[in-house]
Amino acid sequence: MVAQALNLGIFTLMFFIVGMIKPTLPLFFMEKPSRFLILVISTILFMITATMYGEGHRQAQKEQAAKEALAKPQAPVPVPVPQVPAPATTQPAAPQKTAP
């Protein structure tokens, strides 16, 4: 979008210069074009150009940040090893006394 903004900026500059020299060239379809109308149209085109350039630059920065975030290797996070309880030692059951 930045390239389109620069192209529109060049067009706006040329429109302004030619219109200030001879307003009938860019506004050929009007009966009596004025330099004030050229100034108004050029101002609007300049605002559009500045907005397009700013948005294109912002989008390019966001894309670059996203690429850098994906390219960075992330440090491994230590995972705690679960503690396994030791097996219980069992005593053999005492022999039961039998009644006579």
mmCIF file of the C-alpha atoms, coordinates in Angstrom:
data_MODEL
# 
_entry.id   MODEL 
# 
loop_
_atom_site.group_PDB 
_atom_site.id 
_atom_site.type_symbol 
_atom_site.label_atom_id 
_atom_site.label_alt_id 
_atom_site.label_comp_id 
_atom_site.label_asym_id 
_atom_site.label_entity_id 
_atom_site.label_seq_id 
_atom_site.pdbx_PDB_ins_code 
_atom_site.Cartn_x 
_atom_site.Cartn_y 
_atom_site.Cartn_z 
_atom_site.occupancy 
_atom_site.B_iso_or_equiv 
_atom_site.pdbx_formal_charge 
_atom_site.auth_seq_id 
_atom_site.auth_comp_id 
_atom_site.auth_asym_id 
_atom_site.auth_atom_id 
_atom_site.pdbx_PDB_model_num 
ATOM 1   C CA . MET A 1 1   ? 0.000   0.000   0.000   1.00 0.00 ? 1   MET A CA 1 
ATOM 2   C CA . VAL A 1 2   ? 3.005   2.262   0.478   1.00 0.00 ? 2   VAL A CA 1 
ATOM 3   C CA . ALA A 1 3   ? 3.841   2.112   -3.235  1.00 0.00 ? 3   ALA A CA 1 
ATOM 4   C CA . GLN A 1 4   ? 0.296   3.129   -4.176  1.00 0.00 ? 4   GLN A CA 1 
ATOM 5   C CA . ALA A 1 5   ? 0.482   6.020   -1.702  1.00 0.00 ? 5   ALA A CA 1 
ATOM 6   C CA . LEU A 1 6   ? 3.712   7.235   -3.279  1.00 0.00 ? 6   LEU A CA 1 
ATOM 7   C CA . ASN A 1 7   ? 2.162   7.000   -6.760  1.00 0.00 ? 7   ASN A CA 1 
ATOM 8   C CA . LEU A 1 8   ? -0.872  8.964   -5.604  1.00 0.00 ? 8   LEU A CA 1 
ATOM 9   C CA . GLY A 1 9   ? 1.454   11.515  -3.994  1.00 0.00 ? 9   GLY A CA 1 
ATOM 10  C CA . ILE A 1 10  ? 3.285   12.062  -7.279  1.00 0.00 ? 10  ILE A CA 1 
ATOM 11  C CA . PHE A 1 11  ? -0.040  12.387  -9.087  1.00 0.00 ? 11  PHE A CA 1 
ATOM 12  C CA . THR A 1 12  ? -1.253  14.897  -6.475  1.00 0.00 ? 12  THR A CA 1 
ATOM 13  C CA . LEU A 1 13  ? 1.898   16.974  -6.820  1.00 0.00 ? 13  LEU A CA 1 
ATOM 14  C CA . MET A 1 14  ? 1.636   17.011  -10.612 1.00 0.00 ? 14  MET A CA 1 
ATOM 15  C CA . PHE A 1 15  ? -2.098  17.845  -10.426 1.00 0.00 ? 15  PHE A CA 1 
ATOM 16  C CA . PHE A 1 16  ? -1.334  20.744  -8.087  1.00 0.00 ? 16  PHE A CA 1 
ATOM 17  C CA . ILE A 1 17  ? 1.544   22.167  -10.155 1.00 0.00 ? 17  ILE A CA 1 
ATOM 18  C CA . VAL A 1 18  ? -0.252  21.914  -13.492 1.00 0.00 ? 18  VAL A CA 1 
ATOM 19  C CA . GLY A 1 19  ? -3.506  23.178  -11.972 1.00 0.00 ? 19  GLY A CA 1 
ATOM 20  C CA . MET A 1 20  ? -1.864  26.217  -10.454 1.00 0.00 ? 20  MET A CA 1 
ATOM 21  C CA . ILE A 1 21  ? -0.193  27.096  -13.731 1.00 0.00 ? 21  ILE A CA 1 
ATOM 22  C CA . LYS A 1 22  ? -3.207  26.492  -15.966 1.00 0.00 ? 22  LYS A CA 1 
ATOM 23  C CA . PRO A 1 23  ? -6.405  25.316  -14.211 1.00 0.00 ? 23  PRO A CA 1 
ATOM 24  C CA . THR A 1 24  ? -8.158  24.426  -17.466 1.00 0.00 ? 24  THR A CA 1 
ATOM 25  C CA . LEU A 1 25  ? -5.844  21.440  -18.098 1.00 0.00 ? 25  LEU A CA 1 
ATOM 26  C CA . PRO A 1 26  ? -6.689  19.217  -15.112 1.00 0.00 ? 26  PRO A CA 1 
ATOM 27  C CA . LEU A 1 27  ? -10.277 20.462  -14.904 1.00 0.00 ? 27  LEU A CA 1 
ATOM 28  C CA . PHE A 1 28  ? -11.009 20.351  -18.644 1.00 0.00 ? 28  PHE A CA 1 
ATOM 29  C CA . PHE A 1 29  ? -14.638 19.354  -18.108 1.00 0.00 ? 29  PHE A CA 1 
ATOM 30  C CA . MET A 1 30  ? -15.542 22.587  -16.246 1.00 0.00 ? 30  MET A CA 1 
ATOM 31  C CA . GLU A 1 31  ? -16.465 25.858  -17.905 1.00 0.00 ? 31  GLU A CA 1 
ATOM 32  C CA . LYS A 1 32  ? -14.613 28.153  -15.497 1.00 0.00 ? 32  LYS A CA 1 
ATOM 33  C CA . PRO A 1 33  ? -12.198 26.220  -13.263 1.00 0.00 ? 33  PRO A CA 1 
ATOM 34  C CA . SER A 1 34  ? -10.500 28.165  -10.497 1.00 0.00 ? 34  SER A CA 1 
ATOM 35  C CA . ARG A 1 35  ? -7.206  27.786  -8.690  1.00 0.00 ? 35  ARG A CA 1 
ATOM 36  C CA . PHE A 1 36  ? -9.075  27.551  -5.401  1.00 0.00 ? 36  PHE A CA 1 
ATOM 37  C CA . LEU A 1 37  ? -10.815 24.382  -6.605  1.00 0.00 ? 37  LEU A CA 1 
ATOM 38  C CA . ILE A 1 38  ? -7.410  22.962  -7.582  1.00 0.00 ? 38  ILE A CA 1 
ATOM 39  C CA . LEU A 1 39  ? -6.171  23.764  -4.074  1.00 0.00 ? 39  LEU A CA 1 
ATOM 40  C CA . VAL A 1 40  ? -9.168  22.046  -2.441  1.00 0.00 ? 40  VAL A CA 1 
ATOM 41  C CA . ILE A 1 41  ? -8.855  18.914  -4.583  1.00 0.00 ? 41  ILE A CA 1 
ATOM 42  C CA . SER A 1 42  ? -5.097  18.777  -3.998  1.00 0.00 ? 42  SER A CA 1 
ATOM 43  C CA . THR A 1 43  ? -5.590  19.088  -0.232  1.00 0.00 ? 43  THR A CA 1 
ATOM 44  C CA . ILE A 1 44  ? -8.059  16.213  -0.204  1.00 0.00 ? 44  ILE A CA 1 
ATOM 45  C CA . LEU A 1 45  ? -5.750  14.078  -2.350  1.00 0.00 ? 45  LEU A CA 1 
ATOM 46  C CA . PHE A 1 46  ? -2.831  14.890  -0.029  1.00 0.00 ? 46  PHE A CA 1 
ATOM 47  C CA . MET A 1 47  ? -4.838  13.781  3.027   1.00 0.00 ? 47  MET A CA 1 
ATOM 48  C CA . ILE A 1 48  ? -5.746  10.533  1.262   1.00 0.00 ? 48  ILE A CA 1 
ATOM 49  C CA . THR A 1 49  ? -2.095  10.001  0.336   1.00 0.00 ? 49  THR A CA 1 
ATOM 50  C CA . ALA A 1 50  ? -0.880  10.604  3.885   1.00 0.00 ? 50  ALA A CA 1 
ATOM 51  C CA . THR A 1 51  ? -3.484  8.221   5.310   1.00 0.00 ? 51  THR A CA 1 
ATOM 52  C CA . MET A 1 52  ? -2.627  5.503   2.787   1.00 0.00 ? 52  MET A CA 1 
ATOM 53  C CA . TYR A 1 53  ? 1.088   5.864   3.500   1.00 0.00 ? 53  TYR A CA 1 
ATOM 54  C CA . GLY A 1 54  ? 0.579   5.736   7.271   1.00 0.00 ? 54  GLY A CA 1 
ATOM 55  C CA . GLU A 1 55  ? -1.665  2.678   7.113   1.00 0.00 ? 55  GLU A CA 1 
ATOM 56  C CA . GLY A 1 56  ? 0.640   0.883   4.702   1.00 0.00 ? 56  GLY A CA 1 
ATOM 57  C CA . HIS A 1 57  ? 3.636   1.586   6.920   1.00 0.00 ? 57  HIS A CA 1 
ATOM 58  C CA . ARG A 1 58  ? 1.731   0.375   10.006  1.00 0.00 ? 58  ARG A CA 1 
ATOM 59  C CA . GLN A 1 59  ? 0.678   -2.835  8.261   1.00 0.00 ? 59  GLN A CA 1 
ATOM 60  C CA . ALA A 1 60  ? 4.244   -3.457  7.110   1.00 0.00 ? 60  ALA A CA 1 
ATOM 61  C CA . GLN A 1 61  ? 5.481   -3.072  10.683  1.00 0.00 ? 61  GLN A CA 1 
ATOM 62  C CA . LYS A 1 62  ? 2.828   -5.485  11.973  1.00 0.00 ? 62  LYS A CA 1 
ATOM 63  C CA . GLU A 1 63  ? 3.770   -8.070  9.333   1.00 0.00 ? 63  GLU A CA 1 
ATOM 64  C CA . GLN A 1 64  ? 7.464   -7.682  10.152  1.00 0.00 ? 64  GLN A CA 1 
ATOM 65  C CA . ALA A 1 65  ? 6.793   -8.087  13.878  1.00 0.00 ? 65  ALA A CA 1 
ATOM 66  C CA . ALA A 1 66  ? 4.752   -11.225 13.207  1.00 0.00 ? 66  ALA A CA 1 
ATOM 67  C CA . LYS A 1 67  ? 7.550   -12.703 11.095  1.00 0.00 ? 67  LYS A CA 1 
ATOM 68  C CA . GLU A 1 68  ? 10.127  -11.954 13.779  1.00 0.00 ? 68  GLU A CA 1 
ATOM 69  C CA . ALA A 1 69  ? 7.956   -13.508 16.465  1.00 0.00 ? 69  ALA A CA 1 
ATOM 70  C CA . LEU A 1 70  ? 7.667   -16.725 14.455  1.00 0.00 ? 70  LEU A CA 1 
ATOM 71  C CA . ALA A 1 71  ? 11.356  -16.814 13.590  1.00 0.00 ? 71  ALA A CA 1 
ATOM 72  C CA . LYS A 1 72  ? 12.574  -16.417 17.179  1.00 0.00 ? 72  LYS A CA 1 
ATOM 73  C CA . PRO A 1 73  ? 13.284  -19.723 18.837  1.00 0.00 ? 73  PRO A CA 1 
ATOM 74  C CA . GLN A 1 74  ? 11.606  -19.842 22.193  1.00 0.00 ? 74  GLN A CA 1 
ATOM 75  C CA . ALA A 1 75  ? 13.477  -20.995 25.270  1.00 0.00 ? 75  ALA A CA 1 
ATOM 76  C CA . PRO A 1 76  ? 12.303  -24.330 26.559  1.00 0.00 ? 76  PRO A CA 1 
ATOM 77  C CA . VAL A 1 77  ? 10.258  -24.125 29.686  1.00 0.00 ? 77  VAL A CA 1 
ATOM 78  C CA . PRO A 1 78  ? 11.452  -26.461 32.443  1.00 0.00 ? 78  PRO A CA 1 
ATOM 79  C CA . VAL A 1 79  ? 8.854   -29.069 33.232  1.00 0.00 ? 79  VAL A CA 1 
ATOM 80  C CA . PRO A 1 80  ? 8.934   -30.501 36.756  1.00 0.00 ? 80  PRO A CA 1 
ATOM 81  C CA . VAL A 1 81  ? 9.387   -34.242 36.960  1.00 0.00 ? 81  VAL A CA 1 
ATOM 82  C CA . PRO A 1 82  ? 6.541   -35.822 38.909  1.00 0.00 ? 82  PRO A CA 1 
ATOM 83  C CA . GLN A 1 83  ? 7.592   -37.397 42.165  1.00 0.00 ? 83  GLN A CA 1 
ATOM 84  C CA . VAL A 1 84  ? 6.790   -41.100 42.169  1.00 0.00 ? 84  VAL A CA 1 
ATOM 85  C CA . PRO A 1 85  ? 6.300   -42.414 45.702  1.00 0.00 ? 85  PRO A CA 1 
ATOM 86  C CA . ALA A 1 86  ? 8.568   -45.269 46.667  1.00 0.00 ? 86  ALA A CA 1 
ATOM 87  C CA . PRO A 1 87  ? 6.816   -48.619 46.808  1.00 0.00 ? 87  PRO A CA 1 
ATOM 88  C CA . ALA A 1 88  ? 5.539   -49.383 50.273  1.00 0.00 ? 88  ALA A CA 1 
ATOM 89  C CA . THR A 1 89  ? 7.349   -52.136 52.094  1.00 0.00 ? 89  THR A CA 1 
ATOM 90  C CA . THR A 1 90  ? 4.891   -54.544 53.581  1.00 0.00 ? 90  THR A CA 1 
ATOM 91  C CA . GLN A 1 91  ? 5.537   -56.782 56.490  1.00 0.00 ? 91  GLN A CA 1 
ATOM 92  C CA . PRO A 1 92  ? 4.402   -60.329 56.130  1.00 0.00 ? 92  PRO A CA 1 
ATOM 93  C CA . ALA A 1 93  ? 1.351   -60.964 58.191  1.00 0.00 ? 93  ALA A CA 1 
ATOM 94  C CA . ALA A 1 94  ? 2.040   -62.581 61.541  1.00 0.00 ? 94  ALA A CA 1 
ATOM 95  C CA . PRO A 1 95  ? 0.877   -66.163 61.719  1.00 0.00 ? 95  PRO A CA 1 
ATOM 96  C CA . GLN A 1 96  ? -2.441  -66.398 63.396  1.00 0.00 ? 96  GLN A CA 1 
ATOM 97  C CA . LYS A 1 97  ? -2.794  -68.618 66.355  1.00 0.00 ? 97  LYS A CA 1 
ATOM 98  C CA . THR A 1 98  ? -5.349  -71.260 65.957  1.00 0.00 ? 98  THR A CA 1 
ATOM 99  C CA . ALA A 1 99  ? -7.527  -72.171 68.875  1.00 0.00 ? 99  ALA A CA 1 
ATOM 100 C CA . PRO A 1 100 ? -7.468  -75.908 69.967  1.00 0.00 ? 100 PRO A CA 1 
# 
